[in-house]
Amino acid sequence: MNRVVVLLNFYLFCEILTDVTYETFKCTPGVYYEENKCHLCHCNNPSQQLMCEMWWCSDRDDPVYKHCEVGTAWSDGCEKCWCTREVKTICTINCGRIQDLY
């Protein structure tokens, strides 16, 4: 029984890893993002630099968000996520649809 559980856990772990790719984050004007499941961010025109509002969040230091492998990308439902050197986990919100910033 224990061997079956270990093999099943190993299979699920490998299955999760196959969904991770390597991709550089590039912010898109008009798309909203969320930094570490906390701060609302958007792309500053025309410099295309990511700008984030600073909020206090109880899970901001969650290791899941802060200790990701830089350069990886994955999907979380319809959201696209990246791990960056600057902010760590950054994910689209609203399924990455372009919206008016104001």
C-alpha positions in Angstrom: 0.0 0.0 0.0 2.8 2.5 0.9 4.5 1.7 -2.4 1.4 2.6 -4.4 1.0 5.9 -2.5 4.7 6.8 -3.1 4.4 5.9 -6.8 1.2 7.9 -7.1 2.8 10.9 -5.4 5.8 10.7 -7.7 3.5 10.5 -10.7 1.5 13.6 -9.6 4.8 15.5 -8.9 6.1 14.7 -12.4 2.7 15.6 -13.9 2.9 19.1 -12.3 6.5 19.7 -13.5 5.5 19.0 -17.1 3.2 22.0 -17.0 6.0 24.4 -16.2 7.9 26.0 -19.1 10.7 28.5 -19.3 9.7 31.9 -20.6 10.7 35.5 -20.0 8.0 37.8 -18.7 7.1 40.8 -20.8 4.3 43.0 -19.6 1.5 43.9 -22.0 -0.1 47.4 -21.9 -3.8 47.2 -20.8 -3.4 43.8 -19.0 -3.6 43.8 -15.2 -1.3 41.6 -13.2 -1.1 40.5 -9.6 2.3 40.2 -7.8 2.7 37.3 -5.4 -1.2 37.0 -5.2 -1.3 40.4 -3.5 -0.4 43.7 -5.4 -2.3 44.9 -8.4 0.0 45.8 -11.2 -0.2 47.1 -14.8 2.2 48.0 -17.6 3.3 51.6 -17.8 3.0 53.1 -21.3 5.2 53.7 -23.2 8.1 52.3 -21.2 6.3 48.9 -20.7 7.7 48.8 -17.2 5.6 46.9 -14.6 4.1 49.3 -12.0 2.5 47.8 -8.8 0.4 49.2 -6.1 1.7 48.3 -2.6 -0.8 46.6 -0.3 -0.3 44.8 2.9 -1.1 41.1 2.4 -1.0 38.3 5.0 0.3 35.7 2.5 2.8 38.0 0.7 5.8 36.0 2.1 4.3 32.7 1.2 7.2 30.5 -0.1 5.0 29.3 -3.0 5.1 32.8 -4.4 8.5 34.0 -3.3 10.7 30.9 -3.9 9.7 30.1 -7.5 12.4 29.3 -10.1 13.3 32.4 -12.0 12.4 32.1 -15.7 9.6 29.6 -15.3 6.1 30.1 -16.5 2.8 28.2 -15.8 -0.9 28.4 -16.0 -3.2 28.8 -13.0 -6.7 28.2 -14.5 -7.0 30.8 -17.3 -4.3 33.0 -15.8 -0.7 33.0 -17.0 2.1 33.2 -14.4 5.8 33.9 -14.5 8.6 33.8 -12.0 10.8 36.9 -12.4 13.9 38.0 -10.6 12.4 41.4 -9.6 9.0 40.5 -8.2 9.0 36.7 -8.1 5.5 35.4 -9.0 3.5 37.7 -11.4 0.2 36.5 -12.8 -2.4 37.9 -15.2 -5.8 38.7 -13.7 -9.1 38.7 -15.7 -7.6 35.9 -17.9 -5.1 38.4 -19.4 -7.8 40.4 -21.2 -6.7 43.9 -22.2 -8.7 46.5 -20.2 -8.8 50.3 -19.8 -6.4 51.4 -17.1 -8.6 54.2 -15.9 
